[in-house]
Amino acid sequence: MPDSVRASHILLMYKGSMRSSATRSKAEAQASIADLQAQLQNGASFAELARAHSDCPSKAKGGDLGSFGRGQMVPEFETAAFGLPVGGTSGVVETPFGYHLIQRTA
């Protein structure tokens, strides 16, 4: 098992999620992240979707979070990121921050 991974993500926050200033409802965020997931499955660029839609400041870098080790992310995010093969993209992952799509890059 690797000690660290590199990943990118798309985060959609909703009203009431941790550190959120979003005004969308949880249901709206869930519907939007499902739509983004479908676009990825149809060949859309992860980085382009992150730049256009993510609520995380990492969107400026196409969602790139850089490398991180175990214990640095919330458990749901860490489990998904470390469980992906390099180049793999997760399904929708819910954390206290909202809904994520995660792509492991290294």
C-alpha positions as CSV (number, residue, x, y, z in Angstrom):
1,M,0.0,0.0,0.0
2,P,1.4,3.4,-0.9
3,D,2.2,6.0,1.8
4,S,1.0,8.8,-0.3
5,V,-1.1,9.5,-3.5
6,R,-1.6,12.4,-5.8
7,A,-5.1,13.2,-6.7
8,S,-7.5,15.8,-8.2
9,H,-11.0,16.4,-7.2
10,I,-14.2,18.2,-8.1
11,L,-16.1,19.4,-5.0
12,L,-19.7,20.5,-4.9
13,M,-20.7,22.0,-1.6
14,Y,-24.2,22.7,-0.5
15,K,-25.9,24.8,2.1
16,G,-25.0,23.4,5.5
17,S,-21.9,21.5,4.4
18,M,-18.7,22.1,6.3
19,R,-17.0,25.5,5.4
20,S,-19.6,26.1,2.7
21,S,-20.8,29.4,1.3
22,A,-22.9,27.6,-1.3
23,T,-26.5,28.3,-1.7
24,R,-27.5,25.1,-3.6
25,S,-29.5,22.5,-1.7
26,K,-28.0,19.1,-0.9
27,A,-30.4,17.6,-3.5
28,E,-29.2,20.1,-6.1
29,A,-25.5,19.3,-5.4
30,Q,-26.2,15.6,-5.6
31,A,-27.9,16.0,-9.0
32,S,-25.1,18.2,-10.3
33,I,-22.3,15.9,-9.2
34,A,-24.2,13.0,-10.9
35,D,-24.3,15.0,-14.1
36,L,-20.6,15.7,-13.9
37,Q,-19.9,12.0,-13.3
38,A,-21.9,11.2,-16.5
39,Q,-19.9,13.8,-18.4
40,L,-16.7,12.2,-17.3
41,Q,-17.9,8.8,-18.3
42,N,-18.6,10.2,-21.7
43,G,-15.1,11.4,-22.1
44,A,-15.1,15.0,-20.7
45,S,-11.9,16.4,-19.3
46,F,-11.6,16.0,-15.5
47,A,-9.5,19.2,-15.3
48,E,-11.9,21.2,-17.4
49,L,-14.9,20.2,-15.4
50,A,-13.0,21.0,-12.2
51,R,-12.1,24.4,-13.4
52,A,-15.7,25.1,-14.4
53,H,-17.6,23.6,-11.5
54,S,-15.6,22.8,-8.4
55,D,-16.2,24.8,-5.2
56,C,-12.6,24.1,-4.0
57,P,-9.8,26.6,-4.6
58,S,-7.9,23.7,-6.3
59,K,-10.2,24.3,-9.3
60,A,-7.7,26.9,-10.5
61,K,-5.3,24.0,-11.0
62,G,-7.8,21.7,-12.6
63,G,-8.7,20.2,-9.2
64,D,-5.1,19.1,-8.5
65,L,-4.6,18.7,-4.7
66,G,-1.0,17.5,-5.1
67,S,0.4,14.6,-3.0
68,F,-1.0,13.8,0.4
69,G,-0.4,11.0,2.9
70,R,-2.6,9.0,5.1
71,G,-4.4,10.9,7.8
72,Q,-4.3,14.2,5.9
73,M,-7.8,14.0,4.4
74,V,-11.2,13.2,5.9
75,P,-11.6,9.4,6.1
76,E,-14.2,9.0,3.3
77,F,-11.9,11.0,0.9
78,E,-8.8,9.1,1.9
79,T,-10.4,5.7,1.5
80,A,-11.6,6.6,-2.0
81,A,-8.3,8.2,-3.1
82,F,-6.1,5.4,-1.8
83,G,-8.4,2.8,-3.2
84,L,-8.1,4.0,-6.8
85,P,-5.6,2.8,-9.4
86,V,-3.4,5.5,-10.9
87,G,-5.6,7.2,-13.6
88,G,-8.8,5.9,-12.0
89,T,-11.8,8.1,-11.1
90,S,-14.1,7.5,-8.2
91,G,-17.8,7.4,-8.0
92,V,-19.5,10.1,-6.0
93,V,-17.9,10.4,-2.5
94,E,-19.8,12.2,0.2
95,T,-17.8,13.9,3.0
96,P,-18.8,16.6,5.5
97,F,-17.6,19.2,2.8
98,G,-20.0,18.0,0.2
99,Y,-19.9,15.7,-2.9
100,H,-16.6,14.8,-4.6
101,L,-15.4,13.1,-7.7
102,I,-11.8,12.1,-7.2
103,Q,-9.2,11.2,-9.8
104,R,-5.9,9.6,-8.7
105,T,-3.0,10.9,-10.7
106,A,0.0,9.3,-9.1
